[in-house]
Amino acid sequence: MKAALIQLDIAWKDRHNNFERASAFANKAAADNCDLIVFPEMFSTGFSMDLEAIADEGIGETTSILSTIARDNRINLIAGFPIKSPAEDKGRNIAVAYDSSGMLVSTFTKMHPFCLADEDKYYIVGNNVTVFDIGGVSSSMFICYDLRFPEIFRRVAQKVKAIFVIANWPASRKEHWEVLLKARAIENLCFVVGVNRTGTDGNGIVYSGGSCIFGPSGETVCPPADEKDEYVTCTFLPEKVDEVRSQYPFLKDMRPCDDKEE
């Protein structure tokens, strides 16, 4: 699978600017024969708590735009953005996956809002993991701070060959980003694809990209990208997962967790 990892320098709270740039990157990825394009967390607005300014009202404009981008370019697509339902007090920080026909195949709500930025005060806590097929690859996806919680990755490990992590991960913790992505790949014997943003947001937080892919043995398939590159392509071979798991069947020894104390 050839993937385009888009380290978008997100225009702060400017959805239509980001839509236009996302469409242009998808055109380029299609011309480069990519099977999949992946955008960062909150690609359309930047990481903000200002729901009134940034959130779609339920299934709104962003959903339609992403579906059109996927369909028109015949490319599978993963991206994140905020929504707010009138029926809920808080918003949702979601990730979505579309197939190359523009059909929505999965939606995921971030399970761990970033409390240090008060995200938990504005966004609902997601409770469910997701497993879906994209481009013939069994996959799952998580969002940014979720990366620090390996237990939720274990919930999908035996069902997937690739896990996508989309983020707005600050440059100040870049080393953590790379180490944790690699660890999740080794633990779960699968590909882990991390896509982060670049640039500086409206709160003055700097992002250094570092989008990358690690393989099921922890090998570097796509090294962390430079902060100057918004467009990175890389190819990974999903069948490698079966090979490694056959040689090292560690997942068969997983045991269910419980809260019992001895």
C-alpha angles and dihedrals in degrees: 000000000000112000132191111213109202112205091190118197089220118221104232111256090334104126099174093051089052092045090055093048092046090053091050091051090049090052089053093047091051090050088052090053095245117169095205140023122201126196127192131260112291089004092170099055115007125250104309139149092212096108095170090060102038114025127097113229099246114301098000145139098324092056091053093047094050092047090052093048091052094045098044092049096038089231134133112242141197123186143149133228141151126262134183123201117206086226093060130066094217136041129246127237100212142180121208135194125206129187123227092270090060094254118145106239102172144008125195131188116213108258099203115043110203102255095190087068093040091247089143089063092059106028133059119244111245117226105187135072120213134221120190143155118249121174089347093304121118104232149167134196139211135181128240110280089036085076091076092062110072094180093075091052089055089059091068102027099102093046103051144058096196135034120194121207116191118191157166092216115172121239090235089071099036093126090056090052094055096042094047094048090052092047092052089052093051095044095049100034093230142102115280117199116195121192119185133172130246134216131044123298130219091270092057095253114147122220123197104192108225093172108173148150127235123193132227093272092046093260118152107249095168116015119227107285124240118258090241094062118084094171122054129163128198137167124221130179113228092196087068087076092064090049094052095042090051091053095041109026094183095141090066088068095057114126127203115258122238136172098239118132126207 
